[in-house]
Amino acid sequence: MEGVGRPNRSDVHLSKEEEVKIEGETRDYFDKLAPKRHTKPQRSEYSSKYVDALARDDDGNSDFNTEIARFQRLENDTQVNFASDKPNRSDN
């Protein structure tokens, strides 16, 4: 257990520049070994365009609103028949 104690006066001491250089090389080496993953943005980060915002058309209507309006028109249309008189194939 001779090498566990305090460093000897004869140990090699590096300059600050050499320490920084070796530290940078070591960080680069381990960064290359780490698995590559996309980073998740922080919720508090500002973004000019949010991904989860509903898309809007030229009139300012969102896709969600136009889909609801389309569904309501189909629902109120008397010529469209949603019910089928034919039995399901799984019932046979």
C-alpha positions as CSV (number, residue, x, y, z in Angstrom):
1,M,0.0,0.0,0.0
2,E,2.8,2.3,-0.7
3,G,1.2,4.3,-3.5
4,V,-2.0,5.1,-1.6
5,G,-0.7,8.0,0.5
6,R,0.3,11.5,-0.3
7,P,2.1,12.1,-3.6
8,N,5.8,12.2,-3.5
9,R,7.7,15.4,-4.3
10,S,9.2,13.6,-7.3
11,D,5.8,12.9,-8.9
12,V,5.2,14.6,-12.2
13,H,3.1,17.7,-12.0
14,L,1.3,18.9,-15.1
15,S,0.8,22.6,-16.0
16,K,-2.8,23.9,-16.0
17,E,-2.8,24.0,-19.9
18,E,-1.8,20.3,-20.1
19,E,-4.4,19.4,-17.5
20,V,-7.1,21.2,-19.4
21,K,-5.9,19.5,-22.7
22,I,-6.0,16.0,-21.2
23,E,-9.4,16.7,-19.5
24,G,-10.8,17.8,-22.9
25,E,-9.4,14.7,-24.7
26,T,-10.9,12.5,-22.0
27,R,-14.3,14.1,-22.2
28,D,-14.3,13.8,-26.0
29,Y,-13.4,10.1,-25.7
30,F,-16.2,9.3,-23.3
31,D,-18.7,11.5,-25.2
32,K,-18.0,9.4,-28.3
33,L,-18.7,6.2,-26.3
34,A,-22.0,7.4,-24.9
35,P,-25.2,6.4,-26.8
36,K,-26.5,9.0,-29.1
37,R,-29.9,10.3,-28.1
38,H,-31.9,13.3,-29.0
39,T,-32.3,15.7,-26.2
40,K,-35.8,16.5,-24.9
41,P,-36.4,20.2,-24.8
42,Q,-37.2,21.8,-21.5
43,R,-40.8,22.8,-21.1
44,S,-39.7,26.3,-20.1
45,E,-37.7,26.9,-23.3
46,Y,-39.2,29.4,-25.6
47,S,-40.1,28.4,-29.1
48,S,-41.6,30.5,-31.8
49,K,-43.5,27.5,-33.1
50,Y,-44.8,24.8,-30.8
51,V,-45.1,21.3,-32.1
52,D,-48.1,20.3,-30.0
53,A,-50.1,23.4,-31.2
54,L,-53.0,22.6,-33.5
55,A,-52.3,23.4,-37.2
56,R,-54.4,26.2,-38.6
57,D,-55.5,26.9,-42.2
58,D,-55.5,30.2,-44.0
59,D,-58.8,31.2,-42.4
60,G,-57.4,30.7,-38.9
61,N,-59.4,27.5,-38.3
62,S,-57.6,24.7,-36.6
63,D,-57.7,21.1,-38.1
64,F,-59.5,20.0,-34.9
65,N,-62.3,22.5,-35.4
66,T,-62.7,21.8,-39.1
67,E,-62.9,18.0,-38.4
68,I,-65.6,18.6,-35.8
69,A,-67.6,20.7,-38.2
70,R,-67.3,18.1,-40.9
71,F,-68.4,15.4,-38.5
72,Q,-71.4,17.5,-37.4
73,R,-72.4,18.1,-41.1
74,L,-72.2,14.4,-41.8
75,E,-74.2,13.6,-38.6
76,N,-77.0,16.0,-39.6
77,D,-77.1,14.8,-43.2
78,T,-80.2,12.7,-43.7
79,Q,-78.8,11.0,-46.8
80,V,-75.8,9.5,-45.0
81,N,-76.6,6.2,-43.3
82,F,-74.1,5.1,-40.7
83,A,-76.1,2.1,-39.6
84,S,-75.7,-1.0,-41.6
85,D,-78.3,-3.7,-42.1
86,K,-75.7,-6.2,-43.1
87,P,-74.4,-8.4,-40.2
88,N,-70.7,-8.3,-39.3
89,R,-68.6,-11.2,-40.8
90,S,-67.6,-12.2,-37.3
91,D,-71.3,-12.8,-36.4
92,N,-71.7,-15.6,-39.0
